């Protein structure tokens, strides 16, 4: 199971958006399951740590390079 996609449309994902590890290395089954319950912590494109705000209605994660992702 791959982590939930949390990148802008048309952008290739290189990094796991939960742990920040390389997707090519594999072993992200736990991350994929956890992402169903929590927001991303790393940008899947550039691996930067994102600013995350969790609200009762959802979450917003912001990468300084690639912008906002919303739930």
C-alpha positions, 0 to 999 in steps of 0.5 A, spaced: 500 500 500 502 506 497 501 513 502 495 517 500 497 522 494 498 529 497 502 532 491 500 537 486 496 534 480 502 532 475 508 532 479 512 526 480 512 523 487 519 521 490 519 521 497 514 518 502 510 524 505 509 521 512 517 519 514 520 522 508 524 516 506 525 515 498 519 511 495 524 507 491 527 504 497 520 500 499 518 498 506 512 504 506 506 499 508 506 502 515 506 509 512 500 508 507 496 505 513 498 511 517 496 516 512 489 514 512 488 517 519 493 523 519 496 528 515 502 528 511 509 531 514 514 531 508 513 534 501 513 528 497 516 532 491 522 535 495 522 532 502 521 538 505 518 538 512 511 541 511 507 546 516 501 542 518 495 545 521 489 540 523 482 542 524 476 539 526 474 539 519 480 537 516 487 539 515 492 543 511 499 542 509 504 547 506 510 546 503 514 553 502 516 550 495 510 547 492 504 550 496 498 547 500 495 541 500 488 540 503 484 534 506 
